[in-house]
Amino acid sequence: MAEARRSWIAEAWPPALTLAALVAALEAAVAAGMTPVTIPAPSAVAAEFADSWGDLLYHLGPSVAATALGFLISASLAALLAGIGAAWRKASGPVMTFGILIDSTPLIAVAPILIVFVGGGMTLHVIVAATACFFPLLVGMSRGFRAVERNADELFHVLAASRWQRLVKLALPSALPYLFSGFKIAAPLAVLGTLIAEWMGAERGVGIMMIYAMFSFDVPQVWMTILAVCLMAIGGYGLFALIERAYLRRTGMEAAPT
C-alpha cells in the first residue's frame, strides 16, 4: 500500500509542478500587460470561482445529469449492437457502418434540427451527449467482444455453448480491458455533446452559463465555465481510469492498447 502511494506521488508531482509553473507565468504575464483582454489572470478566475460557486453548482447539476444519462444510453446501445455483431458475423459490417454514420454527423448542425422534434430541454441534451460518445464505445466493445482466446473459443464450441453463453461468459470478460479504453475516450466526448446541446438552448447548464458570460463579456466567468467543463471531462476520464486500474490490479490483466 505504501509503495503504491509513493508510486502515485512520483507520477503526480511532475505534471502538478509544471501546471503550477504555467499558472505563475500566466499571472506574471497578465500583470505585465503582455496578454490580450480575453485572457484573465488565474487569480481573477479563482476569485470568480469563489464568488460564483453557488451559481456554478446550480448550472452544473443538469449538465452532469445529461452527460451521465446520455453516456449510459449510448453504452447500452453500443453493447447491444456490438453483441449482435459478435454473435452474427454478417451483421458486424452494417453495425460498424451505422457507427461511422453516427460519428460523421455534425452535432452543431443536427442539434437545431433535433430541437424541432424534441424541444430544447433535457431530452435534446441527452440525445446529443449520447450521439457524441457513441462511436468510441461501439469500437471498444466490438474489438473487445472479438478478443477471445482461440483455445477458449474452441472449448465453448465443443461444449455446444449457445451464442448468449459465449457472449456473456466468454466474450464479455475478455472484452473488459477494451471496454475501459472506450469508456475513457467516450466520457469527455459526452461532456462535449452536452455542452453543444446547451449552446443550442437551455434554461440551466454550464453551456448556457458560458453563453451568458460571453454575451456580457465577463471574461473571468467565461474561463471559469471553461475550466468547469474541463474538470467534468477529466473527472469522467479519471473515474473510468481508476476503475480500470483497480480491475486490472485485481485480475492481473494488462490494459488493452488504445
Backbone hydrogen bonds in HBPLUS format (Angstrom, degrees):
<---DONOR---> <-ACCEPTOR-->    atom                        ^
c    i                          cat <-CA-CA->   ^        H-A-AA   ^      H-
h    n   atom  resd res      DA  || num        DHA   H-A  angle D-A-AA Bond
n    s   type  num  typ     dist DA aas  dist angle  dist       angle   num
A0005-ARG N   A0001-MET O   3.00 MM   4  6.27 151.8  2.08 145.1 153.0     1
A0006-ARG N   A0002-ALA O   2.96 MM   4  6.23 157.3  2.01 147.3 153.0     2
A0007-SER N   A0003-GLU O   2.94 MM   4  6.15 152.6  2.01 144.9 152.9     3
A0008-TRP N   A0004-ALA O   2.93 MM   4  6.17 152.4  2.01 144.0 151.2     4
A0009-ILE N   A0005-ARG O   2.98 MM   4  6.26 157.2  2.04 149.0 154.8     5
A0010-ALA N   A0006-ARG O   2.92 MM   4  6.11 157.2  1.97 146.0 152.5     6
A0011-GLU N   A0007-SER O   3.03 MM   4  6.26 144.5  2.16 142.7 151.6     7
A0012-ALA N   A0008-TRP O   2.96 MM   4  6.07 140.7  2.11 142.2 153.2     8
A0013-TRP N   A0009-ILE O   3.06 MM   4  6.04 159.9  2.10 158.0 158.5     9
A0016-ALA N   A0012-ALA O   3.20 MM   4  6.27 157.8  2.25 152.7 159.3    10
A0017-LEU N   A0013-TRP O   2.85 MM   4  5.88 158.6  1.90 151.4 156.4    11
A0018-THR N   A0014-PRO O   2.97 MM   4  6.17 157.5  2.02 149.4 155.8    12
A0019-LEU N   A0015-PRO O   2.88 MM   4  6.05 160.4  1.92 147.9 152.8    13
A0020-ALA N   A0016-ALA O   2.98 MM   4  6.20 158.5  2.03 146.5 152.3    14
A0021-ALA N   A0017-LEU O   3.01 MM   4  6.22 153.1  2.08 144.8 151.9    15
A0022-LEU N   A0018-THR O   2.98 MM   4  6.28 155.1  2.05 149.6 156.3    16
A0023-VAL N   A0019-LEU O   2.96 MM   4  6.20 159.9  2.00 152.3 157.6    17
A0024-ALA N   A0020-ALA O   2.99 MM   4  6.18 160.8  2.03 146.6 151.8    18
A0025-ALA N   A0021-ALA O   2.92 MM   4  6.11 156.0  1.98 145.9 152.7    19
A0026-LEU N   A0022-LEU O   2.90 MM   4  6.10 156.7  1.95 148.2 154.4    20
A0027-GLU N   A0023-VAL O   2.94 MM   4  6.14 157.5  1.99 148.8 155.0    21
A0028-ALA N   A0024-ALA O   3.03 MM   4  6.25 156.6  2.09 145.6 151.5    22
A0029-ALA N   A0025-ALA O   2.90 MM   4  6.12 152.6  1.97 144.8 152.9    23
A0030-VAL N   A0026-LEU O   2.95 MM   4  6.16 160.3  1.99 153.4 157.2    24
A0031-ALA N   A0027-GLU O   3.05 MM   4  6.22 161.2  2.09 144.6 150.2    25
A0032-ALA N   A0028-ALA O   3.00 MM   4  6.18 140.9  2.16 141.7 151.8    26
A0034-MET N   A0029-ALA O   2.96 MM   5  5.26 168.2  1.98 161.2 157.3    27
A0033-GLY N   A0030-VAL O   3.02 MM   3  5.06 159.6  2.06 105.5 111.8    28
A0039-ILE N   A0036-PRO O   3.19 MM   3  5.82 167.8  2.21 118.7 121.1    29
A0044-ALA N   A0041-ALA O   2.89 MM   3  5.21 128.0  2.17 106.4 120.2    30
A0045-VAL N   A0041-ALA O   3.17 MM   4  6.62 152.9  2.25 152.8 160.6    31
A0046-ALA N   A0042-PRO O   2.90 MM   4  6.14 157.3  1.95 148.7 155.2    32
A0047-ALA N   A0043-SER O   2.92 MM   4  6.10 150.6  2.01 139.5 147.5    33
A0048-GLU N   A0044-ALA O   2.94 MM   4  6.17 145.1  2.06 138.7 148.4    34
A0049-PHE N   A0045-VAL O   2.94 MM   4  6.29 149.6  2.04 147.0 154.9    35
A0050-ALA N   A0046-ALA O   3.11 MM   4  6.44 155.2  2.17 144.4 150.4    36
A0051-ASP N   A0047-ALA O   2.90 MM   4  6.16 154.2  1.97 147.4 154.7    37
A0052-SER N   A0048-GLU O   2.82 MM   4  5.76 158.8  1.86 151.4 156.5    38
A0056-LEU N   A0052-SER O   2.88 MM   4  6.08 157.9  1.93 155.5 162.5    39
A0057-LEU N   A0053-TRP O   3.00 MM   4  6.23 160.7  2.04 149.3 153.6    40
A0058-TYR N   A0054-GLY O   3.02 MM   4  6.24 151.6  2.10 144.4 152.6    41
A0059-HIS N   A0055-ASP O   3.07 MM   4  6.38 150.1  2.16 147.6 154.3    42
A0060-LEU N   A0056-LEU O   2.73 MM   4  5.80 137.5  1.91 145.5 159.3    43
A0061-GLY N   A0057-LEU O   3.32 MM   4  6.30 154.8  2.38 147.6 148.1    44
A0064-VAL N   A0060-LEU O   2.95 MM   4  6.18 164.0  1.98 162.7 166.5    45
A0065-ALA N   A0061-GLY O   2.98 MM   4  6.19 162.6  2.02 155.1 160.5    46
A0066-ALA N   A0062-PRO O   2.92 MM   4  6.02 165.2  1.94 147.6 151.2    47
A0067-THR N   A0063-SER O   2.99 MM   4  6.09 158.7  2.03 145.7 152.0    48
A0068-ALA N   A0064-VAL O   2.92 MM   4  6.06 168.7  1.93 152.6 155.6    49
A0069-LEU N   A0065-ALA O   2.96 MM   4  6.05 166.2  1.98 151.1 155.4    50
A0070-GLY N   A0066-ALA O   2.90 MM   4  5.88 161.0  1.94 143.9 150.0    51
A0071-PHE N   A0067-THR O   2.91 MM   4  6.03 156.9  1.96 147.2 153.9    52
A0072-LEU N   A0068-ALA O   2.96 MM   4  6.14 157.7  2.01 145.7 151.8    53
A0073-ILE N   A0069-LEU O   2.97 MM   4  6.19 165.9  1.99 154.0 157.2    54
A0074-SER N   A0070-GLY O   2.94 MM   4  6.03 164.5  1.97 148.1 153.0    55
A0075-ALA N   A0071-PHE O   2.85 MM   4  5.98 158.5  1.90 149.8 155.8    56
A0076-SER N   A0072-LEU O   3.00 MM   4  6.17 154.1  2.07 145.6 152.6    57
A0077-LEU N   A0073-ILE O   2.99 MM   4  6.26 163.4  2.02 153.0 157.0    58
A0078-ALA N   A0074-SER O   2.85 MM   4  5.99 161.5  1.89 149.5 155.5    59
A0079-ALA N   A0075-ALA O   2.90 MM   4  5.99 155.4  1.96 142.7 149.4    60
A0080-LEU N   A0076-SER O   3.03 MM   4  6.25 155.4  2.09 144.4 151.0    61
A0081-LEU N   A0077-LEU O   2.97 MM   4  6.22 170.0  1.98 156.1 157.9    62
A0082-ALA N   A0078-ALA O   2.82 MM   4  5.85 161.5  1.85 149.2 155.4    63
A0083-GLY N   A0079-ALA O   2.88 MM   4  5.85 149.6  1.97 138.8 147.4    64
A0084-ILE N   A0080-LEU O   3.00 MM   4  6.27 150.7  2.09 144.0 151.9    65
A0085-GLY N   A0081-LEU O   2.90 MM   4  6.16 158.3  1.95 147.7 153.8    66
A0086-ALA N   A0082-ALA O   2.90 MM   4  6.08 143.1  2.04 141.6 151.4    67
A0087-ALA N   A0083-GLY O   2.94 MM   4  6.07 150.2  2.03 144.0 151.7    68
A0088-TRP N   A0084-ILE O   2.88 MM   4  5.91 158.7  1.92 150.7 156.4    69
A0091-ALA N   A0088-TRP O   2.89 MM   3  5.55 151.8  1.97 118.4 127.1    70
A0092-SER N   A0089-ARG O   3.11 MM   3  5.38 155.7  2.17 107.7 115.0    71
A0095-VAL N   A0091-ALA O   3.05 MM   4  6.15 154.5  2.12 149.9 157.8    72
A0096-MET N   A0092-SER O   3.03 MM   4  6.23 163.3  2.06 151.0 154.1    73
A0097-THR N   A0093-GLY O   2.94 MM   4  6.16 155.2  2.01 152.4 160.4    74
A0098-PHE N   A0094-PRO O   2.92 MM   4  6.09 154.6  1.99 144.7 150.8    75
A0099-GLY N   A0095-VAL O   3.02 MM   4  6.34 153.7  2.09 144.3 151.8    76
A0100-ILE N   A0096-MET O   2.89 MM   4  6.15 158.1  1.93 151.3 156.2    77
A0101-LEU N   A0097-THR O   2.96 MM   4  6.17 153.4  2.03 145.1 152.7    78
A0102-ILE N   A0098-PHE O   2.99 MM   4  6.28 156.9  2.04 149.7 155.3    79
A0103-ASP N   A0099-GLY O   2.92 MM   4  6.13 157.6  1.97 147.3 154.0    80
A0104-SER N   A0100-ILE O   2.92 MM   4  6.04 137.8  2.10 142.0 152.6    81
A0105-THR N   A0102-ILE O   3.18 MM   3  5.35 159.0  2.23 104.9 111.4    82
A0109-ALA N   A0106-PRO O   3.04 MM   3  5.50 142.6  2.18 109.0 119.6    83
A0110-VAL N   A0106-PRO O   2.97 MM   4  6.21 148.5  2.07 150.6 160.7    84
A0111-ALA N   A0107-LEU O   2.92 MM   4  5.77 162.3  1.95 154.8 156.5    85
A0113-ILE N   A0110-VAL O   2.93 MM   3  5.24 122.7  2.27 106.2 121.6    86
A0114-LEU N   A0110-VAL O   2.96 MM   4  6.31 154.4  2.03 155.6 163.9    87
A0115-ILE N   A0111-ALA O   3.04 MM   4  6.31 143.2  2.18 148.3 158.2    88
A0116-VAL N   A0113-ILE O   3.12 MM   3  5.52 134.6  2.34 104.8 115.5    89
A0117-PHE N   A0114-LEU O   2.97 MM   3  5.26 128.0  2.24 103.5 116.9    90
A0118-VAL N   A0114-LEU O   2.82 MM   4  5.97 173.4  1.82 172.9 174.4    91
A0119-GLY N   A0115-ILE O   2.84 MM   4  4.32 138.1  2.02 117.6 124.3    92
A0125-HIS N   A0121-GLY O   3.36 MM   4  6.75 161.5  2.39 147.9 152.9    93
A0126-VAL N   A0122-MET O   2.93 MM   4  6.16 160.1  1.97 158.2 162.9    94
A0127-ILE N   A0123-THR O   3.04 MM   4  6.23 162.6  2.07 151.0 155.6    95
A0128-VAL N   A0124-LEU O   3.00 MM   4  6.21 168.8  2.01 158.2 160.6    96
A0129-ALA N   A0125-HIS O   2.97 MM   4  6.06 159.3  2.02 144.9 151.3    97
A0130-ALA N   A0126-VAL O   2.88 MM   4  6.03 158.8  1.93 148.6 154.6    98
A0131-THR N   A0127-ILE O   2.91 MM   4  6.12 154.9  1.97 147.2 154.3    99
A0132-ALA N   A0128-VAL O   2.95 MM   4  6.10 156.0  2.00 148.2 154.2   100
A0133-CYS N   A0129-ALA O   3.32 MM   4  6.53 149.0  2.42 145.6 151.5   101
A0138-LEU N   A0134-PHE O   2.96 MM   4  6.22 156.8  2.01 155.4 162.9   102
A0139-VAL N   A0135-PHE O   2.91 MM   4  6.12 166.0  1.93 161.5 164.3   103
A0140-GLY N   A0136-PRO O   2.95 MM   4  6.02 165.8  1.97 145.4 149.9   104
A0141-MET N   A0137-LEU O   2.96 MM   4  6.06 162.9  1.99 148.1 153.0   105
A0142-SER N   A0138-LEU O   2.87 MM   4  5.92 156.6  1.92 146.1 153.4   106
A0143-ARG N   A0139-VAL O   2.93 MM   4  6.06 165.0  1.95 151.8 155.7   107
A0144-GLY N   A0140-GLY O   2.90 MM   4  5.95 153.2  1.97 139.1 147.8   108
A0145-PHE N   A0141-MET O   2.89 MM   4  5.98 161.5  1.93 150.0 153.5   109
A0146-ARG N   A0143-ARG O   3.21 MM   3  5.37 142.0  2.37  98.6 109.4   110
A0147-ALA N   A0144-GLY O   3.01 MM   3  5.05 154.7  2.08 103.8 111.9   111
A0153-ASP N   A0149-GLU O   2.93 MM   4  6.17 156.8  1.98 152.1 159.5   112
A0154-GLU N   A0150-ARG O   2.85 MM   4  6.10 157.9  1.90 152.3 157.8   113
A0155-LEU N   A0151-ASN O   2.93 MM   4  6.17 150.9  2.01 144.0 152.3   114
A0156-PHE N   A0152-ALA O   3.03 MM   4  6.31 162.1  2.06 152.0 155.2   115
A0157-HIS N   A0153-ASP O   3.01 MM   4  6.24 146.2  2.13 140.8 150.8   116
A0158-VAL N   A0154-GLU O   2.85 MM   4  6.14 153.5  1.92 148.9 155.6   117
A0159-LEU N   A0155-LEU O   2.95 MM   4  6.19 152.1  2.03 147.6 155.6   118
A0161-ALA N   A0156-PHE O   3.00 MM   5  5.39 174.8  2.00 163.5 162.7   119
A0160-ALA N   A0157-HIS O   3.09 MM   3  5.06 157.3  2.14 102.3 107.7   120
A0166-ARG N   A0162-SER O   2.94 MM   4  6.20 161.1  1.98 154.3 159.6   121
A0167-LEU N   A0163-ARG O   2.95 MM   4  6.10 148.8  2.04 143.9 152.6   122
A0168-VAL N   A0164-TRP O   2.93 MM   4  6.10 171.4  1.94 155.9 157.5   123
A0169-LYS N   A0165-GLN O   2.87 MM   4  5.54 157.4  1.93 142.8 150.3   124
A0170-LEU N   A0166-ARG O   3.16 MM   4  5.01 135.1  2.37 113.6 122.9   125
A0171-ALA N   A0166-ARG O   2.82 MM   5  6.21 162.2  1.85 158.4 164.7   126
A0172-LEU N   A0167-LEU O   2.88 MM   5  5.99 147.7  1.98 155.3 163.4   127
A0175-ALA N   A0171-ALA O   2.87 MM   4  5.97 131.1  2.12 144.8 159.4   128
A0175-ALA N   A0172-LEU O   3.04 MM   3  4.94 129.7  2.31  95.1 109.4   129
A0178-TYR N   A0175-ALA O   2.92 MM   3  5.40 119.2  2.30 116.1 131.1   130
A0179-LEU N   A0175-ALA O   2.87 MM   4  6.06 150.9  1.95 152.7 161.0   131
A0180-PHE N   A0176-LEU O   2.97 MM   4  6.22 158.2  2.02 158.0 161.4   132
A0181-SER N   A0177-PRO O   3.31 MM   4  6.60 151.0  2.40 137.9 145.0   133
A0182-GLY N   A0178-TYR O   3.06 MM   4  6.39 159.5  2.10 149.2 154.1   134
A0183-PHE N   A0179-LEU O   2.81 MM   4  6.09 156.3  1.87 152.6 160.0   135
A0184-LYS N   A0180-PHE O   2.96 MM   4  6.15 161.5  2.00 151.1 154.7   136
A0185-ILE N   A0181-SER O   3.22 MM   4  6.45 152.3  2.30 145.0 151.8   137
A0186-ALA N   A0182-GLY O   2.89 MM   4  5.96 157.5  1.94 150.3 157.2   138
A0187-ALA N   A0183-PHE O   2.99 MM   4  5.99 153.2  2.06 152.9 156.9   139
A0190-ALA N   A0186-ALA O   2.92 MM   4  6.20 146.4  2.03 156.5 165.9   140
A0191-VAL N   A0187-ALA O   3.28 MM   4  6.64 151.6  2.37 147.0 154.0   141
A0192-LEU N   A0188-PRO O   3.01 MM   4  6.35 154.9  2.08 145.8 152.5   142
A0193-GLY N   A0189-LEU O   2.89 MM   4  6.16 155.2  1.95 147.4 154.1   143
A0194-THR N   A0190-ALA O   3.03 MM   4  6.28 157.8  2.08 147.0 152.2   144
A0195-LEU N   A0191-VAL O   3.00 MM   4  6.27 158.0  2.05 149.0 155.2   145
A0196-ILE N   A0192-LEU O   2.97 MM   4  6.26 160.9  2.01 153.4 157.7   146
A0197-ALA N   A0193-GLY O   3.01 MM   4  6.24 161.4  2.04 149.5 154.5   147
A0198-GLU N   A0194-THR O   2.94 MM   4  6.18 155.0  2.01 150.2 157.0   148
A0199-TRP N   A0195-LEU O   3.02 MM   4  6.31 141.5  2.18 144.3 154.6   149
A0200-MET N   A0197-ALA O   3.09 MM   3  5.22 130.3  2.35  97.2 110.1   150
A0201-GLY N   A0198-GLU O   3.23 MM   3  5.17 136.6  2.43  94.3 105.7   151
A0209-MET N   A0205-GLY O   3.07 MM   4  6.30 150.7  2.16 146.3 155.2   152
A0210-MET N   A0206-VAL O   2.89 MM   4  6.11 146.7  2.00 144.6 153.3   153
A0211-ILE N   A0207-GLY O   3.05 MM   4  6.40 151.9  2.13 143.7 151.0   154
A0212-TYR N   A0208-ILE O   2.99 MM   4  6.21 163.9  2.01 147.7 151.3   155
A0213-ALA N   A0209-MET O   3.04 MM   4  6.23 157.2  2.09 143.7 149.9   156
A0214-MET N   A0210-MET O   2.93 MM   4  6.17 149.8  2.02 146.7 155.1   157
A0215-PHE N   A0211-ILE O   2.96 MM   4  6.22 163.0  1.99 156.7 160.4   158
A0216-SER N   A0212-TYR O   3.08 MM   4  6.26 147.2  2.19 144.5 153.0   159
A0218-ASP N   A0213-ALA O   2.88 MM   5  5.05 164.0  1.90 154.2 155.8   160
A0217-PHE N   A0214-MET O   3.08 MM   3  4.86 154.8  2.14  98.8 106.2   161
A0222-VAL N   A0218-ASP O   2.98 MM   4  6.30 150.2  2.07 152.9 162.5   162
A0223-TRP N   A0219-VAL O   3.09 MM   4  6.39 165.2  2.11 159.5 161.7   163
A0224-MET N   A0220-PRO O   2.86 MM   4  6.08 139.5  2.03 138.2 150.7   164
A0225-THR N   A0221-GLN O   2.97 MM   4  6.22 158.1  2.02 149.0 152.4   165
A0226-ILE N   A0222-VAL O   2.98 MM   4  6.29 151.3  2.06 144.8 153.6   166
A0227-LEU N   A0223-TRP O   2.93 MM   4  6.08 162.3  1.96 145.2 149.4   167
A0228-ALA N   A0224-MET O   2.92 MM   4  6.15 146.9  2.03 141.0 151.1   168
A0229-VAL N   A0225-THR O   2.96 MM   4  6.22 156.1  2.02 148.5 153.3   169
A0230-CYS N   A0226-ILE O   2.96 MM   4  6.26 159.3  2.01 148.9 155.1   170
A0231-LEU N   A0227-LEU O   2.85 MM   4  6.07 154.8  1.91 147.9 154.4   171
A0232-MET N   A0228-ALA O   2.96 MM   4  6.25 148.3  2.07 143.0 151.7   172
A0233-ALA N   A0229-VAL O   2.98 MM   4  6.30 161.0  2.02 152.8 157.1   173
A0234-ILE N   A0230-CYS O   2.84 MM   4  6.07 165.0  1.86 153.1 157.7   174
A0235-GLY N   A0231-LEU O   2.77 MM   4  5.77 151.4  1.85 140.2 149.0   175
A0236-GLY N   A0232-MET O   2.96 MM   4  6.23 154.9  2.03 147.5 153.2   176
A0237-TYR N   A0233-ALA O   3.04 MM   4  6.30 165.6  2.06 151.2 154.9   177
A0238-GLY N   A0234-ILE O   2.73 MM   4  5.84 165.1  1.75 151.3 156.6   178
A0239-LEU N   A0235-GLY O   2.89 MM   4  5.96 150.1  1.98 143.9 151.1   179
A0240-PHE N   A0236-GLY O   3.42 MM   4  6.66 167.7  2.43 147.6 148.8   180
A0241-ALA N   A0237-TYR O   2.93 MM   4  6.15 147.8  2.04 147.9 158.3   181
A0242-LEU N   A0238-GLY O   2.90 MM   4  6.06 155.3  1.96 148.4 153.4   182
A0243-ILE N   A0239-LEU O   3.07 MM   4  6.35 160.8  2.10 147.1 152.5   183
A0244-GLU N   A0240-PHE O   2.85 MM   4  5.93 157.0  1.91 141.4 148.4   184
A0245-ARG N   A0241-ALA O   2.90 MM   4  6.09 160.7  1.94 145.7 150.9   185
A0246-ALA N   A0242-LEU O   2.96 MM   4  6.17 162.4  1.99 150.1 154.7   186
A0247-TYR N   A0243-ILE O   2.92 MM   4  6.11 157.9  1.97 148.1 154.5   187
A0248-LEU N   A0244-GLU O   2.84 MM   4  6.00 170.7  1.85 159.3 161.7   188
A0249-ARG N   A0245-ARG O   2.92 MM   4  5.95 154.2  1.99 143.7 151.2   189
A0250-ARG N   A0246-ALA O   3.03 MM   4  6.12 147.0  2.14 137.9 146.7   190
A0251-THR N   A0247-TYR O   2.94 MM   4  6.16 156.4  1.99 151.9 157.9   191
A0252-GLY N   A0248-LEU O   2.72 MM   4  5.41 136.0  1.91 140.0 150.0   192
